[in-house]
Each structure stands twice: as structure tokens, then as C-alpha cells.
């Protein structure tokens, strides 16, 4: 037994996600991601698991990487993505056979999971179409005439890859194009009666700041198209009603509005739309964040005959599965979501067996990255099926995690989670207060490799959900709209003061850190307080004006969250920018930034570094090439190690007595 997690354990972590379950509930499949220590990059494998005894079946030899399995509705045949780092194709495996068959040979690959026709005779899938990469001006010189021209983590190019939908017959192997190229079509799903295929697409608007993917219908026979939503509001996780008359989806009125509740709506095939959850102060499809990419954009809805809509939602630092009884569209909807999976954990992915209602899901908690489990739709007979992380976890002594409630001094209590180093307790240990990003995505009951790694070095780690976090009702989440750094900073400060008053922490050795908005609030905190001995701001926002004018979405998100654009209220943008208060900062600061970050561009850290250097402050700037905004979640092993070396030395330097 080692004292705790070290950096070398990162290659042992198995991250399970993207669950599917057979119609009869007998077999589940789940994608497992793991860092390859030789290549330093992620690899995926698809696991097939017996839902009774947990036996794992290995797929026959075939492609190097497999993922995104989808069971046929008529049996135990599995369609999946398989390939290498360059291209994924669609493969077919009959669970009774010893070999797989490749279905597609798309030049640019298959861009996402397929959907089966209800008779099991065909699949529809998104086909990638590569950007030409050509310019009449010569290599790497190009003009821009549209709104969006860059994507996080990628080089800026003149044109973009597109995705259109193809239908492949399992019976005779024929392929036909369902949607024309030129847009990005995704999330395709076949209606139960076989007539329609619902999908998301930007084909009506193209890539703009105002509009995004809308919900579309395609006639599966003649290919005629119909748009069902306006493209302004959020659309995620389309799910057909059992009678094929309506589609449920996660929505809000503006896709850039992250502070309001994400509700569940239903729209008929004729375009009549209504909210199913307006009476509930619940945000659906929101996941508790951590330091791996699972749960971001992976929302799921399943509309099951006789039961209702299975959905995920966040509650106080946990993510749960519930069933929303629907009745018939047009009747009043009972304002409740009956919980099927609850408790102090985060559900990262789930699927529901069509004929039995059995639910297969992956859930993580502070002691586990997550395993595959099943439960009946009643919430009874829950069983863990896999133990993919058991072996390496049995060899380490994990830090313990306790939730506390911190008085914010105005009658509001803030949830916080304190992680104490493994082994014997040490009085007056150094501490790190980690501030989550978003700013609206919550933290809480979920495994964090990075926090465990730091706790093993002797730090007390604390995370919290200040105002602005989802999972506590819409008023709590919207409390920072138009007021970044005001109320949420006071909440963070209250948590820091709580840490300082603990007998196991040294009040003189508390650091603060965070990524993205967590980096923003870190910089804001050290511009308004001298409480902290050190600070780490990763991929942070420091100057709101330049951020709004250089981020990939053209400032659409910040305009929604602050209520204005920079030229409409310049004083607000100056007042709420941490850069404004940089001359007063005395806390040693480590800036970390990916050079391909187009969400919070690297100029944000460059400006802060320049001002602090001009004022003779203790500031270090780590630039990481080849990585984007989500580098903390999905960076290569080499880049992770580079970050660890600098970050660990910075903390040792400033938190050692």
C-alpha cells in the first residue's frame, strides 16, 4: 500500500463512459478510455458486459481502438466505431460470432455513433467530410468573412470539416446519402415507427455567433427535411416518444445562457413545442465537473413507453437519474422527477433497456473514477458489474473526503468538500482551495485524480460550490449574472476563512487555484485579498473586454452572462476584470495557459504576466504548446507531466514553512 496517488498512476486510470444496453437488458456495452504510457495519448476500447454476472467479453480482434457501441433493437448485434487515431469506421459484431465486419470505408471516417432502424435492417450515421485546406492566397494565408473562424484546441484554418448523414443497409450493404454536405449534422436518432430520423444541424444558419444547431427531421424514405427549433435555444439529447409523434430534448431559450435551468421540452413532428419541466426548479443534463472530460456534452434522455422520460440532473454536488412521468403531450405534466439513481455520486452516462426498463450506468464518487452498474427502473436491485479500477486502487491509500457547509454570512450556506491527506493526520498542513470553472458547472461528489495527487503530497484540498453553481436552484445559479467576482468571491472567501480556522490547516499557507472561470476568480481573489500565500490561474480570463473580442464565440457567452457587450457597458467590463486590480496584487502567481486555447485565448495570461512583471511581482508563466482550453481534462501525458513539474515546484516553494 502506497501513501497515495502519484503522477505515474494516471496511466492506470480507466475512465468508463458512453453506455448502451440491449433491448432485453441482458448485455451492456461501455467505452473505456486509458492513457497509453508509450504514446502518451488516449486509447479507447469497447467492453461488453453481462448484466447478470458482470462477465466481460472481449471483442474479436480488429481495429486498434473501439468505442460508441449501439445495440440492435431486434437482438444482440452491436454496431460500433473502430479504427486508429486517424480515422474511425463503423463495424458490426454479432455477439454470437467470433469476428467483426467493417461496414464503412469513409475517406474521412465516421464522425459519431450510429442509430439503428427499428427493424434492425439499417443504420444511419454521420459521415465526416474533410475541409479542403486549400487557399487561393497560398499556404496558411486566408480571408475570413463569417462569424466563427476558430475552434478550441485546433489551428485556425480557412474552412471547416463538415458532417452529413448516410444510411447503410445491413441487408444488402447499399449506402445512400440522407443529408447533403456543407453543414454539421449530428446526434441522429431513428423514430420507433421507422419513418423519421431526428438530428441536430446548423444547415439553416451556418456557423454564427447567434444561432447554432437546431433540431431537424429527415424523412427516412425520400430525405425531405423539416426544421423543428429555431437554432437560438439550446438543443441536446433528442429522444423519441414511443408513438413517434414527439421528440423530447434538453433546452433553454438561448444556448449561451448557462445560468438558467436547462429544461426538458417536447416538440411534435409538426413543430408544436412545450416545456415539460417549467414547474420544476431543476437543471437537467448538467454534470458535476472534475479533471477528466466525461460528462461534458454527454446529456441523455430516454423516453420509455409506460414509464416516462429517463433523465439526468444535478442536485447539490451530485448527478442523479430520474424518471419524468409525461402522460400524453397536451395534458398537464406532473411536476416531479422520480429518482432511480441517487446518493453522493455523479452519474456520467446511462442507458435504458427498451423492453425491461433496466438501467445501465456509470457513476463516480471521490473514491472511484467510476464503474458500470445496473439497477431496475424502480430503483431496486442495484449492482456494480465491473471493477476496472479495483486493482490499482487497492494499492494506494486515498485521501478522505468530507462535505461541510460554510456560512456565507448572509443566511446562505455554501457546500464545500474537504480532502485530507492519506495516512496519519498532520496538524497545520498547507492547503489548496480549488475554484471550479464554468462558472455555472458544479463540483462535488466525483473522483478527482489531480486533487488526490496533491493531497498525497500533504496538502489539504478544498473545493466548493459558490453562488453561480448549478444544482441549487435557478436563483442560486443566476446570482452572479451581471456581477462576476462579487457574490461568488465572497462565498469563496468564506470557504477560505473556514479553511484557515481548521485545526489541521496552517492559515498562513493557503493557496488558491482554478482553471477557466476558476482562474478568473483566483486572479480576482488575489486582487482583493492578501489571505493567500500563493495562487495558480490556468487558462484564465483576466481582461473581459479583450476576452469577449477574441474568444471563439465572439463574446456571445459573456454577453449573456453579463447582460451586455464591451462597447455597451465599458465601465462594467473594466470593473469586473481582474487585470484592473493587478497593480495591487502581491500574492505569488503561477499562470498556466495552452497556446491553442481559443475559448479563453492566451492573451489573457500574457496581459496579466506583463502587468505583474512591470510592477515587480512574483509571477511565473507556463506556456503549453499544442493544447487548448481543456488541457487539464485531455492533455497528452507529456504535457501533463510538464505541468506537474512546474506546479509542484511552485507550491513547494511558496507553501513550505
C-alpha positions in Angstrom: 0.0 0.0 0.0 1.5 3.4 -1.0 0.7 6.6 0.8 -1.4 8.0 -2.0 -1.7 8.6 -5.7 1.3 9.8 -7.7 1.6 11.1 -11.2 2.5 7.7 -12.5 -0.9 6.3 -11.6 -2.5 8.5 -14.3 -1.8 5.7 -16.9 -3.7 3.2 -14.8 -6.9 5.1 -14.5 -9.7 3.6 -16.6 -12.4 6.0 -17.5 -15.8 4.4 -18.4 -18.4 6.3 -20.4 -20.9 6.1 -23.3 -23.1 3.2 -22.0 -25.6 1.3 -24.1 -27.8 -1.7 -23.1 -29.5 -4.4 -25.2 -33.3 -4.3 -25.6 -33.8 -7.2 -23.2 -31.4 -5.8 -20.6 -29.1 -8.8 -20.8 -25.9 -7.2 -22.1 -24.4 -3.7 -21.7 -21.5 -2.1 -23.5 -19.3 0.7 -22.3 -16.4 2.6 -23.7 -13.2 2.6 -21.6 -10.6 5.3 -22.1 -7.0 4.9 -20.8 -3.7 6.8 -21.4 -1.1 4.8 -23.2 2.2 5.4 -21.3 4.2 4.7 -24.5 2.4 7.0 -26.9 1.2 9.4 -24.2 -2.2 9.7 -25.8 -5.7 8.3 -25.0 -6.8 5.0 -26.4 -10.3 3.5 -26.2 -11.7 0.0 -26.0 -15.3 -1.2 -26.0 -16.3 -3.6 -23.2 -19.3 -5.9 -23.5 -20.6 -6.8 -20.0 -23.2 -9.4 -18.9 -25.8 -7.6 -16.8 -26.4 -10.6 -14.6 -22.9 -11.8 -13.6 -20.7 -8.9 -14.7 -18.6 -11.1 -17.1 -16.7 -9.0 -19.5 -16.5 -10.3 -23.1 -13.5 -9.2 -25.3 -14.3 -8.1 -28.8 -12.8 -10.2 -31.6 -9.5 -8.9 -33.0 -10.0 -6.0 -35.2 -9.3 -2.2 -35.1 -6.8 -0.8 -32.7 -9.4 1.4 -30.9 -13.1 0.7 -30.4 -15.9 2.8 -28.8 -19.5 4.1 -29.1 -21.3 0.7 -29.2 -25.0 0.7 -30.1 -27.2 -2.5 -29.7 -29.6 -3.5 -32.5 -33.2 -3.2 -31.3 -34.0 -6.7 -32.6 -31.2 -8.7 -31.0 -27.7 -8.7 -29.6 -25.9 -7.3 -32.6 -23.6 -4.4 -31.9 -22.7 -1.6 -34.2 -19.5 0.3 -33.1 -16.8 2.7 -34.1 -13.4 1.2 -34.7 -10.2 2.4 -36.2 -7.0 4.2 -35.3 -6.0 7.7 -34.4 -6.6 9.0 -37.9 -10.0 7.5 -38.8 -12.9 5.7 -37.3 -15.2 3.4 -39.3 -18.4 1.7 -38.5 -18.1 -2.0 -37.6 -20.7 -4.7 -36.8 -20.4 -7.6 -34.3 -22.9 -10.3 -33.6 -22.3 -11.3 -30.0 -22.7 -15.0 -31.0 -19.9 -14.7 -33.7 -16.1 -14.8 -33.4 -15.4 -12.0 -35.8 -16.4 -8.4 -36.7 -17.4 -7.0 -40.1 -16.4 -3.5 -41.2 -19.4 -1.7 -42.7 -18.0 1.6 -43.9 -14.9 2.8 -45.7 -15.4 6.6 -45.5 -12.3 8.5 -46.7 -12.6 11.0 -43.7 -14.1 8.5 -41.3 -17.3 8.2 -39.4 -17.9 11.2 -37.1 -20.0 9.7 -34.3 -22.3 6.9 -33.1 -24.9 5.4 -35.4 -28.6 4.9 -34.8 -30.4 1.6 -35.8 -33.7 1.5 -37.7 -36.4 -0.1 -35.5 -36.4 -3.3 -37.7 -32.7 -3.7 -37.3 -32.2 -3.7 -41.1 -30.2 -0.4 -41.5 -28.2 2.2 -39.6 -27.8 5.9 -40.0 -24.5 7.5 -39.2 -22.7 10.9 -39.5 -20.0 10.9 -42.2 -17.1 13.3 -41.9 -16.2 15.4 -44.9 -12.7 16.9 -44.6 -12.0 20.6 -45.2 -10.1 21.2 -48.3 -7.3 23.1 -46.6 -6.6 25.0 -49.8 -6.4 28.7 -50.2 -6.0 30.8 -53.4 -3.7 33.0 -51.4 -1.2 30.2 -50.7 -0.4 28.1 -47.7 -1.8 29.3 -44.4 -3.0 32.6 -45.8 -6.7 33.1 -46.0 -9.5 35.5 -45.7 -12.4 35.4 -43.1 -15.9 36.6 -43.9 -18.0 34.7 -41.4 -18.7 34.9 -37.7 -16.8 31.8 -36.5 -13.4 31.0 -37.7 -11.6 29.1 -34.9 -12.3 26.1 -32.8 -10.7 25.4 -29.4 -7.6 23.2 -29.5 -7.1 23.5 -33.3 -5.1 25.6 -35.6 -7.1 28.4 -37.2 -8.0 27.5 -40.8 -9.8 28.9 -43.8 -12.5 26.3 -43.9 -14.0 23.7 -41.7 -14.8 20.0 -41.9 -18.5 19.2 -42.3 -20.6 16.2 -41.5 -23.6 14.7 -43.3 -25.8 11.7 -42.7 -25.6 8.3 -44.5 -28.0 5.3 -44.3 -26.3 1.9 -44.6 -28.4 -1.2 -45.3 -27.4 -4.2 -43.2 -29.3 -6.5 -45.6 -27.6 -5.7 -48.9 -24.8 -3.3 -48.0 -26.2 -0.4 -50.0 -25.5 3.2 -48.9 -27.4 6.3 -49.6 -27.0 9.9 -48.6 -29.7 11.3 -46.3 -28.5 14.9 -45.9 -26.4 17.0 -48.3 -22.8 18.0 -47.3 -22.0 21.6 -46.2 -23.2 21.6 -42.6 -22.5 19.7 -39.4 -25.2 17.1 -38.8 -25.0 15.1 -35.6 -27.0 13.2 -32.9 -29.0 11.2 -35.4 -31.8 9.0 -34.0 -34.4 6.9 -35.8 -38.1 7.1 -34.8 -39.7 4.0 -33.4 -42.1 3.7 -36.4 -39.1 4.0 -38.8 -40.5 7.0 -40.7 -38.3 9.8 -39.4 -34.7 10.5 -38.4 -34.2 13.3 -36.0 -30.8 15.1 -35.9 -29.1 18.3 -34.9 -27.7 20.6 -37.6 -26.6 24.1 -38.4 -27.5 23.7 -42.0 -30.1 26.5 -42.0 -27.9 29.2 -40.4 -24.3 28.0 -40.8 -21.8 28.7 -38.0 -22.8 32.0 -36.4 -22.5 33.6 -33.0 -26.2 34.0 -32.6 -27.5 30.6 -33.9 -26.3 27.1 -33.5 -27.5 23.6 -34.1 -31.3 23.2 -34.4 -33.4 20.1 -34.2 -34.3 18.7 -37.7 -36.4 15.9 -39.1 -35.5 13.9 -42.2 -37.9 11.6 -43.9 -36.1 8.2 -43.9 -37.5 7.3 -47.4 -37.4 10.5 -49.5 -34.9 12.5 -47.5 -37.2 15.6 -47.2 -36.1 17.9 -44.4 -38.0 19.9 -41.7 -36.6 22.2 -39.1 -38.3 22.0 -35.7 -36.5 24.5 -33.5 -35.1 28.0 -34.0 -31.3 27.3 -33.5 -31.1 30.1 -30.9 -32.1 27.9 -28.0 -30.1 25.0 -26.6 -30.9 21.6 -28.1 -29.3 18.4 -26.6 -30.1 14.7 -26.3 -33.1 14.3 -28.6 -35.3 11.3 -27.7 -38.3 10.0 -29.5 -41.7 9.4 -27.8 -42.8 5.7 -28.1 -45.6 6.7 -30.6 -43.1 8.6 -32.8 -45.2 11.8 -32.6 -42.9 13.9 -30.5 -39.2 14.4 -29.6 -38.0 15.3 -26.1 -34.8 17.3 -25.7 -32.9 19.3 -23.2 -33.3 23.0 -23.9 -33.3 26.6 -22.9 -34.2 29.8 -24.7 -30.6 30.8 -25.5 -27.8 28.3 -26.0 -25.3 30.8 -24.5 -27.3 31.0 -21.3 -25.6 28.7 -18.8 -27.0 30.2 -15.7 -30.7 29.4 -16.2 -32.2 26.0 -15.7 -31.9 23.6 -18.6 -35.4 22.2 -19.0 -36.9 19.3 -20.9 -39.1 20.2 -23.8 -41.1 18.2 -26.3 -41.8 19.1 -29.9 -44.2 17.3 -32.2 -43.2 16.3 -35.7 -45.4 19.3 -36.8 -43.3 21.7 -34.8 -45.6 22.4 -31.8 -43.3 22.8 -28.8 -43.9 22.9 -25.0 -41.9 22.7 -21.8 -42.3 19.6 -19.6 -40.4 20.9 -16.6 -41.3 24.6 -16.3 -42.7 23.9 -12.9 -39.5 22.3 -11.6 -36.6 24.3 -10.2 -34.2 21.7 -11.6 -31.5 21.9 -14.3 -31.4 18.8 -16.5 -28.4 17.4 -18.3 -25.9 19.2 -16.1 -22.9 17.1 -14.8 -20.7 17.6 -11.9 -17.3 18.6 -13.2 -13.8 17.2 -12.4 -10.5 16.8 -14.2 -11.5 14.4 -17.0 -13.7 15.1 -19.9 -16.6 12.8 -19.2 -20.0 14.3 -18.7 -19.3 17.5 -20.7 -21.9 17.5 -23.5 -22.9 13.9 -22.8 -26.5 14.5 -21.8 -29.0 11.7 -22.3 -32.8 11.4 -22.4 -34.7 8.1 -22.9 -38.4 8.1 -23.4 -39.8 4.7 -22.5 -43.3 3.5 -23.1 -45.4 3.4 -20.0 -42.8 5.0 -17.8 -41.8 8.4 -18.9 -38.6 10.2 -19.7 -35.4 9.0 -18.0 -33.2 12.0 -17.4 -30.1 13.1 -15.5 -30.0 16.2 -13.3 -27.7 17.8 -10.7 -28.5 18.2 -7.0 -26.1 19.8 -4.6 -22.8 18.4 -6.0 -24.3 15.1 -7.2 -25.8 14.0 -10.5 -28.8 11.6 -10.4 -31.1 9.7 -12.8 -34.8 10.3 -12.5 -38.0 9.5 -14.5 -40.3 12.3 -15.5 -43.8 11.0 -15.9 -45.2 12.6 -19.1 -48.7 11.3 -19.8 -49.8 12.4 -23.3 -48.5 15.6 -24.9 -51.2 18.2 -24.5 -52.1 17.0 -21.0 -50.8 18.6 -17.8 -47.4 17.2 -16.7 -47.0 16.3 -13.1 -44.1 18.4 -11.7 -41.9 15.7 -10.4 -38.9 13.6 -11.3 -38.9 10.3 -9.5 -35.3 9.3 -8.7 -34.0 6.0 -9.8 -30.3 6.6 -9.0 -29.4 9.0 -6.3 -26.8 9.4 -3.5 -23.5 11.1 -3.0 -22.0 10.4 -6.5 -22.0 11.6 -10.1 -23.7 9.7 -12.9 -21.6 10.1 -16.0 -23.6 8.1 -18.6 -26.7 5.9 -18.7 -28.9 3.8 -21.0 -32.3 2.1 -20.5 -33.3 -1.3 -21.9 -36.4 -0.8 -24.1 -38.3 -3.9 -23.1 -37.4 -4.3 -19.4 -36.6 -0.8 -18.2 -33.3 -1.9 -16.7 -30.9 1.0 -16.4 -27.1 0.6 -17.0 -25.0 3.5 -15.8 -21.5 4.7 -14.9 -21.2 6.6 -11.6 -18.2 8.1 -10.0 -17.6 9.2 -6.4 -14.5 10.6 -4.6 -13.1 7.1 -4.1 -13.6 5.8 -7.6 -13.3 7.1 -11.2 -16.4 5.2 -12.0 -17.7 1.6 -12.7 -20.6 0.2 -14.7 -23.7 -0.7 -12.7 -27.2 -1.7 -13.3 -30.5 -1.0 -11.5 -34.1 -1.8 -12.2 -36.3 1.2 -13.2 -37.9 1.0 -9.8 -34.6 1.9 -8.3 -34.2 -1.5 -6.7 -31.6 -4.3 -7.1 -28.7 -2.0 -7.9 -25.5 -3.9 -8.6 -21.9 -2.9 -9.6 -20.9 -5.0 -12.6 -17.3 -4.0 -13.2 -14.1 -3.4 -11.2 -11.9 -2.0 -13.8 -10.1 0.3 -11.4 -10.0 -2.0 -8.4 -6.5 -3.4 -9.0 -4.6 -0.1 -8.9 -6.9 1.5 -6.3 -6.2 -1.4 -3.9 -2.5 -0.4 -3.9 -3.0 3.2 -2.8 -4.2 4.9 0.3 -6.7 7.6 -0.9 -7.4 10.9 0.8 -10.7 11.0 2.6 -13.4 13.5 1.5 -15.9 15.2 3.8 -18.7 17.6 2.8 -19.0 20.7 5.0 -21.5 23.6 5.0 -19.9 27.0 5.2 -21.9 30.1 6.4 -21.6 32.8 3.8 -22.7 35.4 6.4 -25.9 36.4 4.6 -28.0 33.4 5.6 -26.8 31.2 2.7 -24.7 28.1 3.3 -22.1 27.0 0.7 -21.3 23.4 0.1 -17.6 22.5 0.3 -15.7 19.3 0.1 -12.5 18.9 2.2 -10.0 16.3 1.2 -7.4 15.4 3.9 -4.1 13.8 3.1 -4.0 10.0 3.5 -2.2 8.4 6.5 -1.9 9.9 9.9 -3.3 13.4 10.3 -0.8 16.3 10.4 -1.5 19.5 12.3 -1.3 22.8 10.4 -0.8 21.3 6.9 -0.7 23.6 3.9 -4.0 23.8 2.0 -5.2 24.5 -1.6 -8.6 26.0 -2.3 -9.6 24.9 -5.8 -12.2 27.0 -7.6 -14.3 25.4 -10.3 -14.8 26.7 -13.8 -17.9 27.3 -15.8 -18.7 29.4 -13.8 -22.0 27.5 -13.6 -20.9 23.9 -13.7 -20.8 22.5 -10.2 -18.2 20.4 -8.4 -18.7 17.8 -5.6 -19.2 14.1 -5.4 -16.8 12.9 -8.1 -13.3 11.4 -8.3 -10.5 13.9 -8.9 -7.1 12.5 -9.8 -5.4 15.8 -9.5 -6.8 16.6 -6.1 -5.9 13.1 -4.9 -2.4 13.5 -6.3 -1.9 16.8 -4.5 -3.4 15.5 -1.2 -0.9 12.6 -1.3 1.8 15.3 -1.1 0.4 16.5 2.2 -2.0 19.3 1.1 -5.5 19.7 2.5 -7.6 20.2 -0.7 -11.0 22.0 -0.7 -13.5 22.5 -3.5 -16.8 24.3 -3.2 -19.9 25.5 -5.0 -20.2 29.2 -4.6 -23.1 31.1 -6.0 -23.3 30.7 -9.7 -23.1 26.9 -9.5 -25.9 24.8 -10.9 -27.6 22.2 -8.8 -29.0 24.6 -6.1 -31.9 26.2 -8.0 -32.0 28.9 -10.7 -31.8 31.8 -8.3 -28.6 30.5 -6.8 -27.1 29.9 -10.3 -28.2 33.3 -11.6 -26.9 35.2 -8.6 -23.7 36.2 -10.4 -25.3 37.2 -13.7 -24.0 40.7 -14.4 -21.8 40.5 -11.3 -18.9 38.2 -11.8 -16.5 38.4 -8.9 -19.0 40.0 -6.5 -21.1 37.5 -4.6 -19.2 34.4 -5.7 -15.9 35.9 -4.5 -17.4 36.5 -1.0 -18.6 32.9 -1.0 -15.1 31.7 -1.9 -13.6 33.9 0.7 -15.9 32.5 3.3 -14.7 29.0 2.4 -11.1 30.2 2.6 -11.7 31.6 6.1 -13.3 28.3 7.1 -10.1 26.5 5.9 -7.9 29.0 7.8 -9.8 28.2 11.0 -9.4 24.4 10.9 -7.0 22.8 13.3 -5.4 20.7 10.6 -4.5 23.6 8.3 -2.0 26.4 8.5 -3.7 29.7 7.9 -0.5 31.2 6.7 -0.1 28.6 4.0 -3.3 28.5 2.0 -3.1 28.7 -1.8 -6.0 29.3 -4.3 -6.2 28.0 -7.8 -8.5 27.2 -10.6 -8.9 26.8 -14.4 -11.0 28.9 -16.8 -13.5 30.8 -14.7 -11.8 29.3 -11.7 -8.6 31.1 -12.9 -10.7 34.3 -13.3 -11.9 34.1 -9.7 -8.4 33.2 -8.5 -7.0 36.4 -10.0 -9.9 38.4 -8.7 -9.3 37.0 -5.2 -5.6 38.0 -5.0 -6.5 41.4 -6.4 -8.9 41.9 -3.5 -7.3 40.0 -0.6 -3.9 39.1 0.8 -5.2 36.0 2.6 -3.5 33.6 0.1 0.1 32.5 0.2 0.1 31.5 -3.5 -2.2 31.3 -6.5 -2.5 29.3 -9.7 -4.6 30.5 -12.6 -4.9 28.1 -15.5 -6.4 29.2 -18.9 -7.9 32.1 -17.0 -9.9 35.1 -18.1 -8.2 38.3 -16.8 -9.4 41.1 -19.1 -13.1 40.8 -20.0 -13.0 43.3 -22.9 -10.2 41.5 -24.9 -11.7 38.1 -23.9 -15.1 39.0 -25.4 -13.5 40.2 -28.6 -11.1 37.3 -29.1 -12.9 34.2 -27.8 -14.2 31.7 -30.4 -17.9 32.5 -29.8 -17.5 36.2 -30.4 -18.3 37.1 -26.8 -21.8 35.5 -27.0 -21.5 33.7 -23.7 -20.1 36.6 -21.7 -22.7 39.0 -23.2 -25.4 36.6 -22.0 -23.9 36.3 -18.5 -23.1 40.0 -18.0 -26.0 41.4 -19.9 -24.0 43.5 -22.3 -21.1 43.6 -24.8 -18.0 45.6 -24.1 -19.0 48.7 -26.0 -22.5 48.7 -24.5 -21.2 48.9 -20.9 -17.4 49.5 -20.9 -17.3 50.5 -17.3 -18.8 47.1 -16.2 -16.1 45.3 -18.2 -13.3 47.3 -16.6 -14.7 47.0 -13.1 -15.2 43.2 -13.4 -11.8 42.5 -15.0 -9.1 41.1 -12.6 -6.5 42.9 -14.7 -7.8 46.2 -13.4 -6.6 45.2 -9.9 -3.3 43.7 -11.0 -1.2 46.5 -9.6 -2.5 45.7 -6.1 -1.7 42.0 -6.4 1.1 40.9 -4.1 0.4 37.1 -4.0 2.9 34.9 -5.9 1.1 33.8 -9.0 1.6 30.9 -11.4 -0.1 31.4 -14.8 -0.6 28.2 -17.0 -2.0 28.5 -20.5 -2.4 26.4 -23.6 -1.3 28.1 -26.7 -4.2 26.7 -28.7 -6.8 27.9 -26.3 -9.5 29.7 -28.4 -12.1 29.8 -25.6 -10.0 31.8 -23.2 -7.2 32.9 -25.5 -3.6 33.0 -24.2 -3.5 36.8 -24.5 -5.4 36.7 -21.1 -2.4 35.3 -19.3 0.0 37.4 -21.4 -1.6 40.6 -20.3 -1.6 39.6 -16.6 2.0 38.5 -16.8 3.1 41.8 -18.4 1.4 44.0 -15.8 2.7 41.9 -12.9 6.3 41.9 -14.2 6.0 45.7 -14.8 5.2 46.0 -11.1 8.0 43.7 -10.0 5.7 41.0 -8.7 6.5 37.3 -8.2 4.8 35.8 -11.3 5.7 32.6 -13.4 4.1 31.9 -16.8 4.0 28.3 -18.1 3.0 28.2 -21.8 2.0 24.8 -23.1 2.1 24.3 -26.8 -0.4 22.2 -28.7 -3.1 22.3 -26.1 -6.4 24.0 -25.9 -8.8 25.2 -23.2 -9.5 21.7 -21.9 -5.9 20.7 -21.4 -6.5 19.9 -17.8 -9.1 17.3 -18.9 -7.5 15.8 -22.0 -3.8 16.9 -22.5 -1.2 14.4 -23.6 0.8 12.6 -20.9 3.9 14.7 -21.9 2.0 18.0 -21.4 0.5 16.8 -18.1 4.0 15.9 -16.8 5.4 19.3 -17.8 2.5 21.0 -15.9 3.0 18.8 -12.8 6.8 19.7 -12.6 6.2 23.4 -12.6 3.0 23.4 -10.5 4.5 21.1 -7.8 7.7 23.2 -7.6 5.7 26.4 -7.3 3.6 25.0 -4.4 6.7 23.6 -2.6 8.4 27.0 -3.0 5.5 29.1 -1.6 3.9 26.7 0.9 6.9 25.2 2.6 7.4 26.6 6.1 
